[in-house]
Amino acid sequence: MPVNILIAEDEKHARQTLSIIFRARGYRVTAAASGEEAIAGAIACRDAGEPVTLLLTDVIMPGISGVGLIDRLRKEGIDLPVVCLTGFGDRPLKAKLRDRNCREIVDKPCRPEILIEIVERLIEEEAAAWGENCSVSVPQAGKGLD
């Protein structure tokens, strides 16, 4: 099963850029402009037998925030590694995200290679944790935007 990254980002340019970056590296990408759209996308992927492998989400979005998105996905039984992007990374917010097992919190703006490194490390950690029963195919390192 290929890696499917769910990108939830309300800023169109940022969402498109992230999608291009990760698709160029060989990942399947499900992009959403809001928390509500991300929930629907994650459920649709699960129901189609192509579940989301990792969530890359903005924290501050209209409607459902990144924190709310994490909570709603878990209520739907979708528990996955999360990377949060924020331009407002104050301590209380970061504590709230860590309470929800957010694996990485990245301040905006950030360089694409930093996000690539974080995402690929988390995918490899998840694959190692799944052990020999892992059926996730991780694209070869070095493909795409190096």
N, C-alpha and C positions, 0 to 999 in steps of 0.2 A: 504494500500500500504506500503510495507516495506521500510525502510530507505535505500537509495542507495548512498554510498559515492564514489565519483570520486577521485582517487588518481593519481596525475600527478607528477611523480618523475623519473628523468633520471638515477639515481643511482639504479642499479638492486637490490642490497642487501636491500637498504632502502625501495624501492617500495615493495619488497616481504615481508619484516618485517612488514610494515604498513598494508599490505593486510591481513596477518595472524592475526595481533592484532585485527583488526576490524571485520574480519570474525568470530574470536573466540568469540566476544561479540554479535554475532547474526546479524550483519549488512550485507547487500549485498554490495559488493565492485566491482567497475569497475576500473581496474588499467591500467595506460597508461605510456609509457616510454618517451613520448614527448608531447609538447603542441598540435601538429597536431593530434596525436593519441587520446589525451584527447577530443579534439573538435569532432572528428569522433565518439568516444565512447559516448559522451553526446548526440549527435544527434541521434545515434542509440538507446540509451535508451529511449529518448523522443518518437521516432517514434514507439517503441515497447510498449509504454504505461507504461514504468517503469522509469520515469524521475529521474535524479540525484537530490538528496536532499541537498547535501553539497559537496563543492569542497575543497580538501586538496591538495595544490600544492606547489612544490618547486618554488622558484622565478627565480633562474638562471638555465636555461636549454638551450641546443643547439636548434637552430631554434626559435620557438615561446617561449618567456619567460613566466613566471607566469603572469606578467602584461599584456602581449599580449593575453594570454589565457583568462583572465578575460574579456578583451575588446571584443575578438572574440565571446565568449559565449554570452555576452550581445547582440551583433549584431544579433546573431541567436535566440534571444528571450529567452535565458536561463539565468535567473537572480536568483542566489542562494547564500546562505551564503558561505563565503570563509575564509579558514584558510591558511595562507602562511607560509611556512618553508623557512628559509634563513640562510646561513652561512655568509652572507654579509649584515647585517642589519644596514646600515648607515642611517643617518637621511633623506637625500633626497629620498632614496628608500622607506623608511617607510612612508614618506609623500605622495609619489606617490601611494602607496598601500592604504593608508587611503582615498585618493581622490576617489578611486574606491570602497569604502565601504568594504574593507577587514576587517572582523570582528575581526580577531586575527592574529598577526604576532609573530611567534615562532622562536627563534634562535636555530640553529643546533649546536651541537647535543642536543637533549632533551630526557628526560625520557618518556617512553611510557605512564605512568600513567598521565603525564601532558597533553599529546595530547588526551588521552581518556576523561579526565575531560573536556577539552575545547570543544571537538566535541560533547559530550553528553549534555553539557550545551547549546550549540548553537541549537542542535536538539530540546531540550525541549523548548527553547525560541521560536523557529519557530512554534512548535506545539501549544504553548500557544497563539501565535499571530494569528494563524489560527482559534483558538477557537473551537467551537463545530463542525465546518465543516471540521476539520482536520481528514484525513483518514490515517495519517502516523502512523505506528506501531513502537513504540520505544521498543527495547529489554529490558528485566528486568535488572536493575542495579545489579552488582555483578556477572554476567555471564562471564565466560572466565578467563582472566588473572588478577586476583586480588592478 
